[in-house]
Amino acid sequence: MPLSKALVGHGIFTEYSVNNALSRFARYGAPPGAPAPTDAQRIDRFIHALKDMGISTVWMQLFTTNHPDVELMDGPDHRGLRSALIAALNQAQIAWAGWGYCAGANSRRDVDLIAKFRDDLHMKAFVIDAEPHDDGDVWTETDFDTLTAKVNGLFGAENLGLSTWPVLQLQDSATNPVIKYMQIAAPRVGVFAPQVYWMDFPGDVHYAQFAYDKYPRADPVAMTRLVIDAWQGYRLGPPLVITGQAYWQLAKIRKEGGTPSAESMAAKIYQFAKHFTSWSQIVGLNWYHAGLSANTELSGSMSDEMVAQIAAGQFGARPYRAA
């Protein structure tokens, strides 16, 4: 069967409550001095922004490791807002999928959550976010096998994706066999979505295994090619949806070895749009993420310049691999 339209093409993640993305775009296209928008206007403006950026899919976060419903995390109950957004997306013919961070310790809980959201929201597609690592999110092969098998049973492979690390061998170890986990998942998912947060990568961490002359330093196109090449080497089967970076977080980035600002991260989107050519090797490109209510110099997502660069990049019209 063909892959769900909610999994392929040009898309975007929402992080935590949908109120975040709606607040980020609350005044998108509004005239100066316009009164505070209603919820209906915020939804309309968000959809307007999606269309301007050529975005045809939204991956909507539903739960976290510590909270079973992100619409109840910050006090107000935003479940009605989520339902209104879903109705508006359906009306606008913008496909959507749910997603949630599935931790090893919560794997049995998460299956039940996903099933409940499927039924309550009439959800047709889902993306598992699983990032096994030795520093806290510890999995067993049995738990990973059980979760992916049961979620596959809820949706079928053509409606199921898995978002994870960009370069598996950098995480893989005897105690964290992440490549083995992805081999377990491969026959059960329609797409893998490696998180290619290019920051100032490729960098030293990559050059122990990848050639500098083939993947130049601090180049978003090189980083994306590196990830695609790495995944082709795993020979897992399902095609890739690349997750591009539309956020900045200077404290975290400095810790990881680079110092890109909001302006430089927007410039990387421009660079990616101008120079990336490997469209036939991927079935989609998603941006992480649709933003929060306020951006600062230190952290944020979807700056005005990023929105402009994504719109100008015409990513919705790129020649992706047929799904």
PyMOL commands that set and color helices and strands:
alter all, ss='L'
color gray80, all
select helices_A, chain A and resi 18-24+39-52+70-72+79-91+104-121+141-155+157-159+168-170+178-188+204-207+220-234+250-255+262-275+279-281+304-313+315-317
alter helices_A, ss='H'
color red, helices_A
select strands_A, chain A and resi 9-14+57-63+95-101+126-129+160-164+191-194+241-245+247-249+284-288+299-301
alter strands_A, ss='S'
color yellow, strands_A
deselect
rebuild
show_as cartoon
